[in-house]
Amino acid sequence: MNDRVTVDIQDGVADVRLVRIDKMNALDNAMFEALIQTGERLKREPGLRAVVLSGEGRAFCAGLDMGNFQAMASGERSGGEGTAGALVTTNRTEGGSNRAQHAVMVWREIPVPVIAAIHGVAFGGGFQLTLGADLRFVTSDVKLSVLEIKWGLIPDMAGMVLLRNLVRDDVARDLTFSGRIFSGDEALAMGLATRVCEHPLAEALAFARDVAAKSPHAIRAGKRLLNLIGDADQQAILLEESREQTELMGKPNQVEAVRAGLEKRAPNFAEAEVDTSAPAPFGAG
């Protein structure tokens, strides 16, 4: 693998940990690659019964590495690889994912249950990574956010595919438009967390060991069926995520959002253009 992710498999349970501790497990090119390689390996791991995904140190994952945003603030369209890298036109997986999306969707494609144990923070791409798991065990005081709007972006790591199956439409819009930070308790109430527990990793490993004691054929069949139900129109949504992100990335308002965030000031956005070709609303002259 590399120095971003470790894997320890015992009795059919894979204990997978993000280990970029000094950066709160932020997503850089090496982390994206490690997540994909690890997921692809586990898809083919003989005897695998369950997977637990967690982050070492103070956080699960703080989101996209700040180096990417520094590059965006200078006006570069792509702040390196990952979310800002391959978008619409590059090779996609059979399921419709680009590279950044696959770093999340690969966990959904693993044929056994994946439990995310989440503490500290899971922001932006880190939060979307948790959505790729089948179950999410969180601490009460964990800080979660669909943070992309802060940087003038949208969730583009399969977030739109996965959120729609977990929360009401208006809740998904609330989180996407506001970028607000919410707790583990609120995540449980919204349907984004499976359990609130004092020690998520310990409980996730215990759950995984319990799953590992069940019929592997039944467990895998159950996951196949659940994925089939949840993946309707997946390819169209994944492609639309990338198209919208391509239209946003590197444009003046997106660069301004990044600069304002880095400079800790209020952003000064230009107004969006009005589509004059749209039909006039009722009652308008």
N, C-alpha and C positions, 0 to 999 in steps of 0.2 A: 504494500500500500504506500503510504508516505507518512510524513510527520503530522498529518492533520486528523487522522481517524485511526483508532485502534479497534481491534476485533478480538474477542475472547469467546470461544465456543465451548460450552460444557454441557453435556447431557442434552444436546439438541437445542440449547438456548444460546443465541448469539448476543453477547453484551457489547454493543457498539457505542463508542464514545468519541465525541468531537474533542480534540485535545489542543486546540490553539488557545491555550489558557491566557496568555499575555494580551490577547486581543478579544477576549470574551467570545472566542470561537466564531469570530466574524468570517463572512464568506468572501474569500479571495479565490483566485483562479485555482490554486492548489486544493482548496477546500471543496470547490465544485467538483474537481476531478476525483478527489478521494471519495466523496459521497457517491458519485456515479460508479466508480470502480468497486466500491464496497457493496453497493446494492446489486450490481451485476454479478458479483461473485456469490452473494448470498442467494440469488435467484437459482443458482446451480449447485448450491452446497448440499451434498448428500446428508441425509439424516437431520436436516434442520426442522425444528418444530415451532420455534417462536423467536422473535427478535426484540430486543430492548434498545432504544435509541436515546442517548442522553448526552449532556455536555459536561466536561470537567470544569473545575474552577467555579467562578462566581455566577455563571450564566449558562443557559442552554445554548443560545446563539443571539448575538447582538444585531444580526442583519448583515447587509452588504458592507464590505470593508471600506473604511473612510477614504482610502486611497482612490477608490473609484469616484467618490464624490468630489475629491480635490481635482481630479482630472475633468469632471463635468463642469466645475466652477470656472475652469479656464476656457470653457467653450467647446471642449472636445465632445464629439457625439458619443463616443464609447469610452468609458472609464476603465478599459481593460476587458477582461472576459467576464463570464457570469451573466447576470441579468442584463448588463449593458453590452454584452457581446452578441453571439448569434441570435438573431430574432426571427425574421420572417423567411428569408430566402435560403437559409442553410439547411443542411440535412436534418430531417426529423425522424424520430423513432416510428415504429409501426403504429404506436398509439397516438401519434401526432405531436409529440413533444420536441421542442428545441433543446439545446444543451442545458440551459438554466432550469427549464421546466422538468427535464428528466432527472435532475438532482433531487427533485421532490417526488415525482411520479414513480421513480424506480422503487420507492418503498411501498407504494400501493401495488406494484407489480410483483413484489416478492410473494411467493405463493403461500406464506404462512403469516399469522398475525404479527403486526409490528406495533409495539407499545412505546410511545414517547414519554419519557420521564422529564418533566420540565420544571426548572427552578430559575431564580434570578430574573432574567429577562428573555423574551423571545420576540424580537422586533422585526418588522418588514419581512425580508426573505427568511429570517430565522423562524418567524411565526408561520409562514407558508410551509416551511419544512415540517413543522409539527402536524400540519394538516395532511401530509402524506402518510402519516401513521394511521393505523386502524383505531387506536385508542390513545387518549392523552391523559396522563396522571400529572397533576399540578399541585404546587403548594398554594395555600390560601393567598399569600402575599406576592405571588409571581406577578411580573409586569409584562403584559402582552399588548401588541399593537399592530394593526395594518398600517404601517408607518409611511408607506410610499408617498402619500400625498404631501408630506413635509418636504420632500425633495422634488415636487412637481411631477410625480410619476403615478402609475397605477400598479397594483399587484400583477406581476407577469410571470410568476413562477408556479403556474397552475392554480393560483389562489382563487380565481373566479370559478373554475371547475369544482373545486373542493368545498368552498364556502357554501355554494348553493345547496349542497346536500346536508348541511349541518345547521343552518340558521334560516330564519325567515328572510324574505327578500329585503324588507325594510331594515333589518338588523345588519345585513351585509352592506347595504348602502350607507347606513350610519357609520360603520367602521371604516369603509373605504373613503367616504367623503371627509370625515373628521380626523382620522388618524389618531384618535384619542387612545390613551393608555387605560387598560382595564385589568382587574385583578383575577386571580384564579377563581374566587367565589362567583364573580360576575360571569366568567367564562363558563362555569358549570351551569348557571342559570340560563345562559343563552344557548347552550348545547355545544359549545366549543371545547369543553373539558369533559372527560368521562368521570374522573374522580378528583376530589380535593383531598390531599393527604399530607401528613407531616413529613414523610420521607418518600417522595415519589419513586426514586430509583429502587429502593428496597421493595416497595409494593409492586412496582412493575416487574421486577425480577421474580417475585413470588408468584405473580399472576402468570408470567411466562412459563415458569416451572410447572404450574398447574395445567396450562394448555399443553405443555410438552407431554403430560401424562395421558392426554386424550388420544383418540384415534387420529393419526396423521392424515389419513385419507378423508375422514369427515371434516377435519379442520380445514384442509386445503379445498375441499369441495365447497364448504361454507364460504370461504373467502372468494372463490371464483364466482359464486352466485351473487354475493354482496357487491363485488366489483362490477358485475354485469348490470345490476340494477342502477348503480351510481354513475356509470360511464356513458349514458345516453348523450349523443351530440358532443362528445368530448373533443373530437378533432376540430370541429368548427369553433368551439370556445377557445381552445388553445391557440388556434391561428389568429382569432380576433384579438386575444390578449396581446399578441406580438405586433399585430398591425397598429393597434392603438398606441402601444408603447413606442413604436417606431416614429409615429407622428408627433409624440411628445418629446422624445429624447433629443437633447442638444438645441432645442428651440429657446428663444429668449426667456420665456417665462419659466421654463424648467431650469435653465442655468441660473436665473435669478433666485429661484427657490433654494437651490443648493448654496449659492453665495450667502443668502440671508441666513440660512441655517448655520453655516460655518462661522459667520460673523456675529451670530446671536443678535440679530436685528429683525424688525418687521420687513417682510418682502414688499417690493414695489412692482406689482404686476401690471402688464399692459392688458387692456380690455380684449376679450375675445371678439373676433369678427362675427357679425350677424349674417346668417344665411338669408339673403334677400330673395332667394328663389323659393323659399318655403311658403306655403299658402298662408294668407293672412288669417289671424284668429277670428272667431265669431265676433261680429259687431264692429270689426275694424273697417275703416274706410278703404 
